[in-house]
Amino acid sequence: MSTIHLKTIIKADIHTVFDLARDIDLHQKSTFKTGEKAIAGRTSGLIEEGETVTWRAKHLGIYQTHTSKIVSMEKPYQFTDMMLKGTFKSFKHQHIFNQEGKNTIMTDILEFESPFGIIGKLFNHFFLKNYMKNFLVERNKLIKITAESKSHKVAT
């Protein structure tokens, strides 16, 4: 199993950042490079606890689908999604939010495992972990830009 820990400091309030992190439409904008599109379940707006979303995207030259369910949510402090169907053997993504002064610390903890035994483990180690981290970094950049832009408009 591979684990990615990623912290992003955002100059905005926790409620804004929390809502942007679960915004299906913003997620689709952040993943334009892979053409990621919500095709079933919640396909736009803010995803809620107990809801599912099925994504279709082109990763590594292959179209794939991935269905996740929000298995826990404590607004505005955390939510967790888990894969129900997809190409991974397992996939769990915790989204954690803490307010520190005027900043929100957004923490991603992504745990995933590829199928195919030792070959999958080698693929995770040498390629997939870095690919997934970069995917999260791009997503978080857009959340940060959007949140800080909204925060600036409110403050002025």
C-alpha positions in Angstrom: 0.0 0.0 0.0 1.2 3.5 -0.8 0.4 6.6 1.2 0.6 10.2 0.2 0.5 13.0 2.9 0.1 16.5 1.4 -0.5 19.7 3.3 -1.6 22.9 1.5 -1.8 26.3 3.3 -4.6 28.4 2.1 -5.3 32.0 3.1 -9.1 31.6 3.5 -11.6 30.5 6.0 -12.2 26.8 6.7 -15.8 26.7 5.4 -14.8 28.1 2.0 -11.9 25.6 1.6 -14.0 22.7 2.8 -16.7 23.4 0.3 -14.3 23.9 -2.6 -12.6 20.6 -1.8 -15.9 18.7 -2.3 -17.1 20.7 -5.3 -17.5 18.4 -8.2 -17.5 21.2 -10.8 -14.2 22.6 -9.4 -12.6 19.2 -9.4 -13.5 18.7 -13.1 -11.8 22.1 -13.8 -8.7 21.0 -11.9 -8.4 17.7 -13.9 -8.8 19.1 -17.4 -5.6 17.5 -18.5 -7.1 14.0 -18.0 -10.6 15.0 -19.2 -12.0 13.9 -15.9 -15.8 14.0 -15.9 -18.4 13.1 -13.4 -20.8 10.7 -15.2 -22.9 9.1 -12.5 -24.1 9.7 -8.9 -23.5 13.3 -7.9 -22.3 15.0 -11.1 -22.2 18.6 -10.0 -22.3 20.8 -6.9 -21.2 19.8 -3.4 -20.9 16.1 -2.6 -22.4 15.1 0.7 -21.9 12.1 3.1 -23.4 8.9 1.7 -23.3 10.1 -1.9 -21.3 8.5 -4.7 -19.6 9.9 -7.8 -18.4 8.0 -10.8 -15.5 9.7 -12.7 -14.4 8.9 -16.2 -10.9 10.1 -17.2 -8.0 9.2 -19.4 -5.0 8.2 -17.3 -1.8 6.8 -18.8 -3.5 6.8 -22.2 -6.4 4.6 -21.1 -10.0 5.6 -20.3 -10.9 4.5 -16.8 -13.9 4.8 -14.5 -13.7 5.2 -10.7 -16.6 5.2 -8.3 -16.1 6.7 -4.9 -18.5 7.1 -1.9 -18.2 9.8 0.8 -18.1 7.4 3.8 -17.7 10.0 6.5 -18.0 13.8 6.9 -17.7 16.2 9.8 -18.3 19.7 8.4 -16.0 21.7 8.0 -13.2 19.5 9.5 -13.0 16.4 7.4 -14.5 14.0 4.8 -13.3 10.7 3.5 -14.0 9.0 0.2 -13.4 5.4 -0.6 -13.4 3.6 -4.0 -16.3 1.3 -4.6 -15.3 0.3 -8.2 -12.2 1.1 -10.2 -8.8 0.1 -11.3 -7.2 0.2 -7.9 -7.2 -2.8 -5.5 -8.0 -0.2 -2.7 -8.3 3.6 -2.6 -9.1 5.8 0.4 -8.7 9.6 0.5 -9.0 11.6 3.7 -9.5 15.3 3.5 -8.7 17.1 6.7 -9.1 20.9 7.4 -7.8 23.0 10.3 -8.1 26.7 10.8 -4.9 28.4 12.0 -5.4 32.1 12.3 -6.5 33.4 8.8 -5.2 30.3 7.1 -6.8 26.9 6.6 -4.4 23.9 6.5 -5.8 21.4 4.1 -4.3 17.9 4.5 -4.8 15.1 2.1 -4.0 11.5 3.2 -4.3 9.2 0.2 -3.9 5.5 0.6 -4.0 3.3 -2.4 -2.9 -0.1 -3.7 -2.6 -1.3 -7.2 -3.7 -4.8 -8.3 -1.3 -7.3 -9.8 0.8 -8.3 -6.7 4.5 -7.5 -6.9 4.2 -5.9 -10.4 1.6 -3.5 -8.9 3.8 -2.7 -5.9 6.8 -1.9 -8.2 4.5 0.2 -10.4 3.3 2.1 -7.3 6.8 2.6 -6.0 8.5 3.7 -9.3 5.7 5.6 -11.0 2.1 5.8 -9.6 2.8 7.4 -6.2 4.5 10.4 -7.9 1.7 10.5 -10.5 -1.0 10.6 -7.9 0.9 13.2 -5.8 1.1 15.5 -8.8 -2.6 14.9 -9.5 -3.4 16.1 -6.0 -1.0 19.1 -6.2 -2.7 20.3 -9.3 -6.2 19.9 -7.7 -5.0 21.7 -4.6 -3.5 24.6 -6.6 -7.0 25.4 -8.1 -8.7 25.1 -4.6 -6.1 27.5 -3.2 -6.4 30.1 -6.0 -10.1 30.0 -5.9 -10.4 30.2 -2.1 -7.9 33.0 -1.8 -9.6 34.9 -4.6 -13.0 34.6 -2.8 -11.4 35.5 0.5 -9.8 38.6 -1.0 -13.1 39.7 -2.5 -14.8 39.4 0.9 -12.1 41.2 2.7 -12.1 44.3 0.4 
